[in-house]
Amino acid sequence: MAFPSEKELEKIREKLEKADPSYALPQNATKVEKLKYNLCQKFVVYILENKISQAELAKQLDMDTARLNEIVKYKIHLFTVDKLIEFATRLDPNLDIKVA
């Protein structure tokens, strides 16, 4: 596999500059933030393991695609723990949450 040309790299850079970023968990995250982050991560793992699109998963879970996108981008500030648990139990009805 050859390294992309400068033209291809420029296209990639332009696309990335316009992309909505995923949020990282701060080093001093609270336990609530960590719980929310872990709940969001379940959706990302599910999408990757099942090789489905966000749109497909949103349809399966009967939720808005934009809302699911906020979850997979880890926009934890937009959700309460209760709401993320509600969505996550749609993903996995046997969801078991352990708090340490």
Secondary structure, DSSP 8 states (H G I E B T S, - for coil): -----HHHHHHHHHHHHHS-------TT--HHHHHHHHHHHHHHHHHHHHT--HHHHHHHTT--HHHHHHHHTT-GGG--HHHHHHHHHHH-TT------
